[in-house]
Amino acid sequence: MTVVVLPDVPGLGGLYARAAASSVRPRRQTDLPDVAYVVRSVRADPAHLTDYQHLLAESASDLLPAGYVHVLAFPVATALMARADFPLPLVGLVHLSNRVTQHRPLSLADTFDVHATATNLRAHRTGTQVDLVTTVSVGDDVTWRGVSTYLAKGVFLQGAGEDDRSPFVPPVPTGQWVLASDTGRRYAAVSGDHNPIHLSSLTAKAFGFPRAIAHGMYTASLALAGVGAARGDAFDWSVDFFKPVLLPSTVSVRIASAGTAGGFDLAAWTSVPHLTGNVTPTP
Amino acid sequence: MARRTPAAAPETTLPRAAYVLGGNRIPFARAGGPYAHASNQDMLTAALDGLVARYGLQGERIGEVAAGAVLKHSRDFNLTRESVLGSALSAETPAYDVQMACATGLETVVSLSNKIRLGQLESAIAAGVDTTSDAPIAVSDRLRRQLLDLSRARSAGQKLAALAKIRPKDLAPSAPRTSEPRTHLSMGEHQALTTAQWGITQAAQDEVALASHQRLAAAYDDGFFDDLVTPFRGLTRDANLRADSSLEKLASLKPTFGLGLDTPATMTAGNSTPLSDGASTVLLGSAEWAAAHDLVPLASVVDSEAAAVDFVHGVDGLLMAPVFAVPRLLERNGLTLDDFDLVEIHEAFASTVLTILAAWESEEFGRTRLGLDGAFGSVDRARLNVHGSSLAAGHPFAATGGRIIATVSKELHRRGPGTRALVSICAAGGLGLTAILEAA
């Protein structure tokens, strides 16, 4: 496997622009590039962390929320997806699910390395999906691992697959998220993800959405923040995304103890389901 | 008419002891520094979580948590409860907010320890927080009334009429100030009056400031604060601490208060506390609770006395209430100033400490104002603020009480049984709160 060491975590804006330019070229690859992207010696900035924590209604502690680690690390995986030989077009990819395992929390004082690969290219009912695996380590110690599953709709590299997710039944809500029309712009400012589908109705319409949509990772991170300190230091945080949240929107949520199984169940919905998942403490 | 026999007097038992079991704070920052964007809730939660980590309280249901902030936004009506919910404490821990100007932190210690003494609580956390960087800003009173009128207006005409009343000058925000609502003098200007009245020199004030910096720096160097302070946002020590301060440097600073008085202006930025950001917590408990949690009591909270002065009409200086609280407190407990191994007098200004001491040492003041035969007494400087105080550490208003109580309790425990401490905090509004602690 080829290892590409980037000098810094790349900006998402440049990656989208590059990917958009290359998407007009025909893609011939049907396999994933055998490559890993690496950025060494990453540190969090205190002011940036505070902005993130306040946006997500997290208390501004020195510990990095797991969703914030995603913000810092995932652009490395995006750089891999923006390669000309990546078989799926970056622009228009749909975030289907996200699974994070945090072994211990990172803090402002930590210097860490980010490692990203793409695996498991496979068929989906409506196209082709792929897993982006991002790991964050301090020295040899892996502290955080994220698997982000993306779907390229209408791209059939290996035929069509099945949707094996069970149908959504709305539970009793525990609260709601009142998401203003600038929600996408505010998360974009903190996450660096200025994908036009999140920024305004006009730019979202250009990509086939009736209005701007919330970032999936923003809603997933809001759900994690809702669990609070009860998530502990080590946990699995897993979410499946359904329909995008059209902005502005008031979303019903349930973030509640999963009962005897331990951990917390997460769900967010309006007239349609948006997100389900769970946060499970690990030993 | 039948006479009732009087009910038997309830059997009175002395209340049990309430102990300080530990404390934790974040380093205090100067306003506009590394905590500039941290809210009161952020800092209080960080200090609480540090305490939780230090004493193994994850998921623990504490009897009650009381805390407060002097500068508090109205949306933070449940600041303490919200901080508890954001912390690693059990979500079933009750909490309430307290506000008593700069005495807030000490008042939470006093009221919670009284509840423990009465048997209402087994454990408690007393705390305080303040930010002058992230302070709430209100709209002007006129604009506030007009906006409320606007929200009540029904027709378009009514709405327009309400809007038309708003003038550009109404739009100026009103930031919180440290000036007294009745005298319109800042706290510094008030203290300048008291300083002049007692003839305190700048040199004497600078000596107090220098000792504060040197003693706090020495305590950090000795590791005294290793189990009392949790780093936050890159700070590991109080940002205001100047270990290399000197009398020459302090003397070179220009006076900032009392410039309009006939007497020489003596109060500088060096012998006054800076605007600060920070939070502190104190863990309290009964002997039984401490034993069940393998915690060692450091000191017991013995008694407390509050006082207030009529500074509005110039009878006494704004920050002089402790001068009256302490004699009442000591008389009730049969003690004199000589009975204390440690005396903590909050350094709002260096001259606050000096004017309080001067009043206690004055024969005339003792006779005419305290009703004594002569002077109340004097405090050996070697026992005063032994690990430095607010001049060096900074003074995030409501967080100062917790800083002092945790520091002095640890020092009492170090010195051993039989040692005793007096704590005095002055506050806006002419308030003062004082307390006695004894080594456990």
Contacts between the chains, C-beta under 8 A, distances in Angstrom:
chain1	res1	chain2	res2	distance
A	46	B	34	6.8
A	46	B	233	5.2
A	46	B	234	6.2
A	47	B	37	6.6
A	50	B	37	4.7
A	50	B	38	6.6
A	50	B	42	7.8
A	50	B	233	8.0
A	51	B	37	7.6
A	53	B	42	7.6
A	54	B	37	7.6
A	54	B	39	7.7
A	59	B	41	6.5
A	59	B	42	5.3
A	59	B	45	4.2
A	59	B	46	7.2
A	59	B	83	7.7
A	59	B	86	4.3
A	59	B	87	7.9
A	60	B	37	7.5
A	60	B	38	5.1
A	60	B	39	7.1
A	60	B	42	3.7
A	60	B	46	7.5
A	60	B	233	8.0
A	61	B	42	7.4
A	61	B	45	6.8
A	61	B	46	5.4
A	61	B	49	6.5
A	62	B	46	7.3
A	62	B	231	7.3
A	62	B	232	6.1
A	62	B	233	6.5
A	108	B	233	7.1
A	108	B	234	6.8
A	228	B	85	6.8
A	228	B	86	6.4
A	228	B	91	7.7
A	229	B	49	7.5
A	229	B	86	6.9
A	229	B	87	6.0
A	229	B	88	4.3
A	230	B	91	7.5
